[in-house]
Amino acid sequence: MAATPLTPPTLPMSFIPFEDIELSQEERITLAHARWNEASAANENPSQAKIARQYEIPTSTLWDRINDRKTAAARNQQFQRLSLEDEEAICDWILRLQAWG
């Protein structure tokens, strides 16, 4: 009889102890937005201020994400001379040249 692989249980976003993990501001914003969506879907009537405090982000930032406002990086992308793909290609080329010596 073949053994079945063990998979870790999935926990709702509200149970993730993010305080123990070093997260970037963007990651905390993403988690807060996911928590808001989870609570809204469950008809829990979530408090934006409470969730923002829990994830240590500004309430206005969470409000912007909930209302589909683009991030500053996404808004400013149009002003970049190189696209992200072009920038990655140049970085790859430089690394390849460096590896060749």
C-alpha positions in Angstrom: 0.0 0.0 0.0 1.5 3.4 -1.0 1.8 6.1 1.6 -0.1 9.2 0.9 2.0 12.4 1.1 1.3 14.7 4.0 0.1 18.2 3.2 0.1 21.0 5.7 -3.3 22.3 6.7 -4.2 25.7 5.2 -5.1 28.4 7.6 -7.3 31.4 7.0 -5.4 34.7 6.6 -6.6 35.8 10.0 -4.6 33.0 11.7 -1.2 33.7 10.1 1.1 35.1 12.8 2.8 37.7 10.6 4.4 39.4 13.5 6.9 36.6 13.7 8.0 37.1 10.1 9.8 40.0 8.5 7.5 41.3 5.8 7.9 44.2 3.4 5.3 47.0 3.4 3.9 45.7 0.1 3.5 42.2 1.5 1.7 43.5 4.5 -0.6 45.6 2.3 -1.3 42.5 0.1 -2.1 40.4 3.2 -4.4 43.1 4.7 -6.2 43.4 1.4 -6.6 39.6 1.3 -7.9 39.6 4.9 -10.4 42.3 3.9 -11.6 40.3 0.9 -11.9 37.2 3.1 -13.9 39.0 5.8 -16.1 40.7 3.2 -16.9 37.4 1.5 -17.9 35.9 4.8 -20.2 38.9 5.6 -18.2 39.7 8.7 -18.5 43.5 8.1 -14.8 44.0 8.6 -13.3 47.3 9.9 -10.7 48.8 7.6 -9.1 50.6 10.5 -8.8 47.4 12.6 -7.3 45.4 9.7 -4.9 48.3 8.9 -3.7 48.4 12.5 -3.3 44.6 12.6 -1.1 44.7 9.6 0.6 48.0 10.5 -0.3 49.9 7.3 -2.0 53.2 6.8 -5.8 53.0 6.7 -5.8 55.1 3.6 -3.5 52.6 1.8 -5.9 49.8 2.6 -8.8 51.9 1.4 -7.0 52.6 -1.9 -6.4 48.9 -2.5 -9.9 48.0 -1.7 -11.1 50.6 -4.2 -8.7 49.2 -6.9 -6.3 52.2 -6.9 -3.0 51.3 -8.6 0.2 51.2 -6.6 2.7 54.1 -7.0 5.0 51.7 -8.9 2.2 50.7 -11.3 1.2 54.4 -11.8 4.7 55.5 -12.6 5.5 52.6 -14.9 4.4 54.6 -17.9 7.2 57.1 -17.3 10.0 54.5 -17.3 12.2 54.5 -20.4 12.6 50.7 -20.3 9.8 48.2 -19.7 10.3 45.6 -16.9 11.0 42.9 -19.6 13.7 45.1 -21.2 15.3 45.8 -17.8 15.3 42.1 -17.0 16.9 41.2 -20.4 19.7 43.8 -19.8 20.3 42.4 -16.3 20.5 38.9 -17.6 22.9 40.0 -20.3 25.2 41.7 -17.8 25.2 38.7 -15.6 26.0 36.5 -18.5 28.9 38.7 -19.5 30.1 38.7 -15.9 30.1 34.9 -15.8 32.1 34.8 -19.0 34.8 37.0 -17.3 
